[in-house]
Amino acid sequence: MIDHVSTGYKQFFQSLLEAVPWPIIVLDHSLSVHYYNQAAVQLLEAKEALHHLKLDQLIPDITILELVKKSIQEEIPAKGESPRDNSGTVWKISVTPLEHEPLHANKGKQRTAPGRYFALVIEDLTELRRLERVRRDFIANISHELRTPLTSIRLLVETLEETIDTDPDQAQTFVEKIDTEVQHLSALVAEILELSRIESGQVPMTIQPVQAEQLVREVMARMLPLAQRHRVVLRTEIEQGKTEVAADSKHIARVLVNLVHNAIKFTSSGGVVVIGTRLQPEGNTQSFFVRDTGVGIRPEDLPRIFERFYKVSQARSRADFIGPGGGGSGLGLAIARHVVEAHGGRIKAESVLEQGSTFTFTLPVTVRSRS
């Protein structure tokens, strides 16, 4: 048995277990634990040593226990998957019989039958499945986003071919529409590339002390013409605005512009959009917010609005909003989230349907100017 071998061999065997990136438990026929690695301790959240505990004390899962028992009884390798709970956690289970011939101190004695141990390997597939789902969703979403403008361009080109000689004015209209669709495609590709670079950490951030008030007022000046054009009141609320935050002013300004543009988009004529900033009570973070009196967001949409390509219900679409109300790539808020998090901040949204929404993000404070 393994327990009879030298201490050096045991240490070497334990080192091998620790070198494996997955949780491993070595069991005997009675399902008693003999060896394990720290990855197993962490996965099982064990509060005590696992030596000689029974497997059913550690993993009270019938599916896993039956798989292990089958491997032990038939002395064959076995594999399977087991959903752990309603959270979507999935474990991949592998059981492999291990042969070890006992060593005896006294030579000449007849050797007994080889001992049997079984290596139970557990691989958490949760993150892998999540990434697979993200990949599938990304392909489906990008295909959908590209299909619509490409179809429009194809139809416009076909019509243009029919009118270019007979109706030059109508042909010019189609050319302008094609140009609009091409611009939409270019913007979509640019946003996808930008999000990809931000997610992979390839976008350089020039973090410098910037006054919160300065960021708010710059965005106010940039977005005021758009608000006036659509008869939306745009104003500021600035508290402790001289506080300096650690930020790349270019990227954070783009986040604010995106939030204000969305607020104007979903606020009808006569509504109000507020850009504001205030120091958080603990004093080490400054919050920035954009509040509107628009149509609001449904509770079921709120948890997902910062996901890539996620678009809220078409119920938000109204004739007096900019564009198709909810049109766009669905990437703006995802980009905003990654930019804010790259600064060490957090972004969130609160909303009441038909009453308005508030988007808030925080940035770390560097120096707070004295009054």
C-alpha positions, 0 to 999 in steps of 0.5 A: 500500500502507498502508506507503507512506502518511504516518507520521501516517496510520499512527499514526492507523490504529494508534490505531484498532486499539488502540481496538477491544476485540478482538485484530486482526491485519492480514495480506497475501496471504502471511499475513504480519503487517503491523499488530496491536494489543496485545490480539492480543499478549496473546492470543497471549502473543507474546514478540517483535514480530509484524511480518512473522511468518507467521500459522502461526507465531503460530496453528498451528491448521489450522481457523483457517488454512484459514478465513483462506486461504479468505477470502484466495483468494476475497476474501470475508469469512469467519467461524467458531469454533475450540475451542482445547484441552480447557480449553473455550476457544473463539475466534470468528474473523472475516476481512474483506478490506480494500481500499487503493489505493496512493499514489505520490509521482510524479503522472501514473503509472498506478495499479496494482491496489488492494492487498489486506489482510485483517483477522483479528479474534479474539474469545475466547468462553470467558467468554461461554459460561461465563456462558451455561452458568451462566445455563442451570444457574441457570434449570434449578436454580431451576425444580427447587427451586421445582417440588417445594414448589409441587407439594406445596402444590398437592396439599395444597390439593386434599386440604385442600379434601376434608377441611376440612369432614369432618375438621378435625384432618386439615385442620389437619395439612395447613395446617401442612404447607402452612405448612412448604412456604411457609416453605421457599419464602420461605427459598429466595427470600431466599437467592437474593436474598442471593446475588444482592446479594452477587455484585453487591457490593450488600451493605454490609460493616462491616469492623472488628477482631474477635477470632477467639476471640470469633467462634468462641465466639459460634457455639459458644454458638448451635449447642450446643443443636442439637448436643445435640438430635441427640447430636453433641459440639460443641467448640472448638480455639482457637489464637492466638484473641486475634488480631484479624481484619478482618471483618464479624462478623455475616456471618462468624458466619453463615458459621460457623453455616452450616458448623457446621449442615452438619457436624451435619447429616451427622454421626451421633449420637455424632459430633464437630464441632469449631469452631476458629481458628489463626494461619497460619504467615505471620502475616497471615491467621487460619484458621477451620475446622469439622471433623466425623466425619461421612459425608464427601464424595466426591472427585468432589463436592469441586471443585463444592460451592461452586457455586450449587445444587450438591448432593452425592450422596444417599448422604450421606442417612441416617435419623439426620441432620437433615432429608433429608440434603443437602436445602436449597437448595444455596446456603449454601456459595455464599453462604459463599464469596462472603462470605469472598472479599468479605473478601479471604479464601479458603475450601476443603473437605477430606474423606475418605469415611466419615471426615469433612470439614473446611471452612477459610476465612481472614481477614486479620489486623488487629492481633495482641494481645500476650500 
